[in-house]
Amino acid sequence: KNPKKQLIIKLGRKVMSLEIGKPAPDFTLKNHNGEEVTLSDFLGKKNVVLVFFPMAFTGICTGELCEIRDNSSTFVSDDVQVLGISCDTSASQKAFAQQENLDYPLLSDFWPHGAVSKQYGAWFEDRGFSLRGTFIIDKAGILRWSVVNSPGDARSTDEYKKALAAL
């Protein structure tokens, strides 16, 4: 059996609990500066792009998060807030954000380990870290678009640019 296909099949079952057009699960996590960030605080104010990533300081993750940084006019505005989420500690994320000059919050899903990643179906149980999941939530808190890739498969920001433009 192809392990990549098995992963996609497993993901398909997990992601089914989240439905496009339904409310996104609320959560509170600490950002890379140790401050609490609650998803519902953005209700009525901003569309939110949740970007789950496996690990700070790794090649594909750094490339994806820097691409968002380099296209910040699309992803960070009066209407849109990007929140990067991984199971790294806040201290590790702070060093990563400083090294890469990331201008949006990185949230730590370190403890309880992977709880928010699990809620969103973006958890890789076999490895103990987040998958590459992107979820777009509108100002009303409704999930409007999502994609979940395996750890080795980079996402295309073009896809979620289109999804944001459609809001």
Residue pairs with C-beta under 8 A, 6 or more apart in sequence:
4 150
7 150
8 150
11 121
11 131
11 148
11 150
14 121
14 123
15 121
15 146
15 148
16 121
17 121
18 24
18 25
18 120
18 121
18 135
18 143
18 146
19 143
20 143
20 144
20 145
20 146
21 142
21 143
21 144
22 142
22 143
23 141
23 142
23 143
24 39
24 135
24 137
24 141
24 142
24 143
25 39
25 116
25 119
25 120
26 38
26 39
26 40
26 141
27 38
27 39
27 115
27 116
27 119
28 36
28 37
28 38
28 39
29 36
29 37
29 85
29 107
29 108
29 109
29 116
30 36
30 37
30 90
30 107
30 108
31 37
31 90
31 93
31 105
31 106
31 107
31 108
32 90
32 93
32 94
32 96
32 97
32 105
32 106
32 107
32 108
33 90
33 94
34 90
37 83
37 105
37 107
39 48
39 50
39 83
39 137
39 141
40 141
42 48
42 81
42 137
42 139
43 139
43 140
43 141
44 139
44 140
45 139
46 78
46 79
46 80
46 81
46 139
47 79
47 80
47 81
47 136
47 137
47 138
47 139
47 164
47 167
48 80
48 81
48 82
48 83
48 136
48 137
49 75
49 80
49 81
49 82
49 83
49 134
49 135
49 136
49 137
49 160
49 164
50 83
50 85
50 120
50 133
50 134
50 135
50 136
50 137
51 64
51 65
51 68
51 82
51 83
51 84
51 85
51 133
51 134
52 85
52 86
52 117
52 120
52 122
52 130
52 131
52 132
52 133
52 134
52 135
53 61
53 64
53 65
53 84
53 85
53 86
53 130
53 132
54 60
54 61
54 86
54 124
54 127
54 129
54 130
54 131
54 132
54 151
55 61
55 86
55 87
55 88
55 129
56 62
56 86
56 88
56 92
56 93
56 95
56 96
56 106
57 92
57 96
57 99
60 132
60 151
60 152
60 154
61 86
62 100
63 154
64 132
64 154
64 155
64 157
65 84
65 100
65 102
66 100
66 102
67 157
68 75
68 82
68 84
68 104
68 157
69 100
69 101
69 102
69 103
69 104
71 157
71 161
72 103
72 104
74 80
74 157
74 161
74 164
75 82
75 104
75 157
75 164
76 82
76 103
76 104
80 164
81 104
82 104
82 105
83 104
83 105
83 106
83 107
84 93
84 102
84 104
84 105
84 106
84 107
85 106
85 107
85 109
85 116
85 117
85 130
86 93
86 106
86 107
86 108
86 109
86 129
86 130
87 108
87 109
87 110
87 113
87 114
87 117
87 128
87 129
87 130
88 96
88 106
88 108
88 110
89 108
89 110
90 108
90 110
93 106
93 107
93 108
94 106
96 102
96 106
97 106
107 116
109 115
109 116
109 117
109 130
113 128
114 123
114 128
114 129
114 130
117 123
117 129
117 130
117 131
117 133
120 133
120 135
121 133
121 148
122 130
122 131
122 132
122 133
122 135
122 148
123 130
123 131
124 130
124 131
124 150
124 151
127 151
129 151
131 148
131 149
131 150
131 151
132 148
132 149
132 150
132 151
132 153
132 154
132 155
133 146
133 147
133 148
133 149
134 145
134 146
134 147
134 148
134 155
134 159
134 160
135 143
135 145
135 146
136 143
136 144
136 145
136 146
136 160
136 163
136 164
136 167
137 143
137 144
138 144
138 167
144 163
144 166
144 167
145 160
145 163
145 166
147 155
147 159
147 160
149 155
